[in-house]
Structures are given as C-alpha cells and as structure tokens.
Amino acid sequence: MFKIRVMLLVLIVVCGKAWALDQFAGIKCGADIPKSLIEKHDSNEPVVVLEKRHKDLGLKDLGGSEISDRLFLSSWQICGSEYELLVNTKSGLIRDVLPFPSHAAASPMFIGTCQADGKEVPGSVVAVLNNSAGSNARDEKLAKTMLKATAAWKIDETKEKFAKQSTQNLECPLSGIVTLDGGP
C-alpha cells in the first residue's frame, strides 16, 4: 500500500509540472523556434505572467486576430524576432508558426483578404505591404486604397497551415493594416 501511495505522489508531482508548462517552455534563442512551438498547447495564462516567466526570450505579446471560428492568429516577439502562431481554438494546439519579416510604416503588416489580378483571393492572407507613399491607414477615406504586397502567406484553414502566396499582382486594401507602425 505504501508503494502505491508513493507512486501516486510521484505521478501527481510529474503531471503537475507538465500541466504548469506553457508553449514557450524549453525554447532557446538561436534554436528552431517554429519547430519548438508547433503542436504545443497554447496557454490561457495571463500574458503578463508569460512575459515575466520568459524574460530570457524577450517575450512580448503583439496581439492577435480571429481568422475563423476555430483558428486564431497570435503574434509574439521571441528572441528579438516576430512570429505568427496559428492556433486551433477548439484543441488549443499551435498548428503552424511563421517567422514574420520586419515591418515598419513604409512596409506594414496586413491581415485580411487581397486581390490578385483584380480578383479576390479566397481566404485570409498575412502580408507585408509596400506603403512607401505613406498612406494613412487610419484615414477612412483611404480604406479601399490597394497596396502591393512584398511578402505574403495564405492561411489554409483546412490544413491549418501557412502557405506561401505569390506576390505577383497581389494587392491588399489599406484597411487591413494591423500594426501600430503603420495602422490602427
């Protein structure tokens, strides 16, 4: 009976530690961060707790966007770089991770629907746009202004993955700019 109690206690301690881990546990700067995150459970802990626990990673929540009723796009700064995490909200699993290129006011981040050759591309696109003209994304009169994409990924909702999207003749509306460095 004593052995069973000891085994149960050990099992509770081990399981308790496993449950306490979050998606950033075990990640090291310089390692393959996307590979380290895919298929981990997204934590529902407060962001401030996660950021404090992972100061060594320079972890910072950059926000997120609902893609569908079962997919959420979460942006994180990890080790000085930005990553887009595609999370299945039903299972809580991180399904794919995209290292996202640098962006600024002249090259802002976009999330939404785009057009290729004047026809709407079905589904959601994550992109970097060319805003070298300095159009103001907050100006509602300019909301439909189309900007050329310089890098783009389509979100494949069936496979729950990012797929590289050709930028040839790909334009996206100014209204979809989501970053503070170039939008609302």
N, C-alpha and C positions, 0 to 999 in steps of 0.2 A: 504494500500500500504506500509506503514511504517513497519508493522508486517512482510510482505513478505520479505522486504529488510533485516530486522534483522535476519530472519530465514535463508536467503541465506548466509548472512555473517557468521553466526554460522556454517552452513554446510560447507562452504569453509574452515574455520579455522579447523574444526574437520577433514575433508578429507585431508587437507594439512598436518596435524600432522600424520595421518595414512600413507600417502604416504612417509613421511620422515622417518618412522621406517624401520629398517633393520632386517635381520634374527636373529641378536643377541640381539635385544631389549627385555628387560624383563627377560633375562636369569640371573640366580643367581648361584654362585658356591655352590655346595652341593645339588643342585636340580637335577631333572632328565633331563639332558641336551639333550639327543636324543629326548625325548618326546617333549621338548620345541622347537626343531628345525624342526621336521617333518611337512611338508605341509606349511612351511613359504616360502615366496618368497626370492630367492637369490638376494642379492643386486648387482647392477652393479656399485656401488661407488668404487672409488679407494681404494685399500687395506689399504694404509697409513691412510686414513680418518677413515675407520672402526676400525683399530687397535688403533688409538688415541682416538676415541669415547668410546671404550670399554677397557680402561686400567685396569679397575677394574676386568676384566675377565682374564687378562694376555693374551689377544687375539693375536695370531700370525698366519699369513698365511704360511702354509708349502708347498704350491704348489698344483698341480693337474694334472690329466691325462684324456684325452678324451677316453671314453670307446666305444662309438658308435656315430652315427650322432645325437643322441638325449639324450645321457647320458654323464655326466661329473662327475668325482670323484675329490672332493675338500678336501684337508687335512687342518685341523685347530687345533691349540693348544688352548684349552679353559680351564681355571682354572687349569693349570698345567698338563692336560691330552690331548692326541691326539684323534681326532675324524675324521672319514671319512664320508663325506657328498656326497650322490648320488643325483645329481641334474639333473632334466629333462630340457634340454636346450631349448626346444620348449615352455614350460609353465613357466619356471623359478622357478618351485617348488622343494623344497628339498623333495625327495621321501623316503629316508631312511638315518639313521645315525648309524654308527658303532663306539663304543668306541674301539680304537685300542690299543693293548698291547704295552708295552715298547719294543724298539728295539735298537740295537747297531751294531757295526761292526761284532760281532760274531753271531748276530741274526738280520739281516737286514730285512727291509720291501721290499716286492716284489709285482709287479703288472704285470699280463700277463697271458700266458697260461702255464699249467702244465701237467704232466703226472701221471696217476695212473696205477700201474702195467705195465708200459711201453707204455700205450695207452694215446693219448692226451685227456684231459678233455675239452669238448667244452665250449667256452665262456671264460670270464675273471675271474681271481682269484686274490684276495688280500690275502697276506700271510706273515708270519714271517718265515724265513728260518734259518736252522742251518748252520752257516758258521764258526764253531769252528776251522776249518782247516785254516782259514784266507785267503781264495782265493780272489784275487784282481778282483773285478767286472769291473774295467776299462781295464783289460788285454783282448784284443780282442781274443787272442788265447784260453782263458778260457771261452769264452762267452757261449758255449754249455754245460759247466760243470753243472751237475744236483746236486741240494742240497735238502735235506729232509726238508719238511715243518713241523713246530712245531705247527702252528695255521693257519687256512685258512678259507676263505669265498668266495663262488662263487657269482658273480654278476648275478642275474636273470634279464635279460634285459626285459623280458615280464612283470614281476610283478614290475620291478624297485625296487628291494629289495636285501639285502644281505642275503645269505643263508649259514649256517654253512656247511663247507666242511670237510669231513673226511680226516685226515692226514695220515691214514694208507696207506703206499706205495705211498704217494704223493710226487713227486719231481718236482722242478721247476728250469729253467735254470738261471745261474748266471747273464746272460744279463738283466734280468728283475728287478734287484735290483734298487730301485729308491731313496733311501735315502742317504744323504751325509755321514751318519755314516757307510755306507758300500757299496756305489755305486757312480755312476756318479753325 
